[in-house]
Amino acid sequence: GDPHLAQVALQKDLADFSARESAQKSVQRYCVGLTRDGRLRKCPASTDCVSSFPGEAPNKAMAPFVYKPTGTRQAIDRLMSMIRSHAEYDVKEFSDQKNYYVHFVVKDGQREIEDVEVLVLPESSGVAAFRDVARNNSPTSAWCVQKGCINGNQVQRS
């Protein structure tokens, strides 16, 4: 064959490999799943993440979901129904041991772009904690729009 065509094909293969490797490196690695004591993990410092679990930094903290007066079973049924109704949500793990735990990913086409974990706490608390971690860092979108919001972007805080 033509050595020029072989060289062009090799350059294209190298460029494709480099692009895939670069995309792979831009994806953040972090742990999902509950800790040994049954809690959600803290938000990784280097990722776009928000969580309602106590102890988060103020710029990563959000209020938990409140499900009272609905019972725990009804709350988890509603959550699972909502997840199943969105084609871009894909459940990765579900557990009903001790508390209800759901881990699902949000997809953009074939790419998984964020991990969402929900821990429905005991019935007496009436709350469900969550953690939402972006797989790729991007400009932080607003989680609230009121003036002075610590979770919005700089323009929304002023």
Secondary structure, 3 states (H helix, E strand, C coil): CCHHHHHHHHHHHHHHHHHHHHHHHHCCCCCCCCCCCCCCCCCCCCCCEEECCCCCCHHHECCCEECCCCCHHHHHHHHHHHHHCCCCEEEEEEECCCCEEEEEEEEECCEEEEEEEEEECCCCCCEEEEEEEECCCCCCCCCCCCCCCCCCCHHHHC
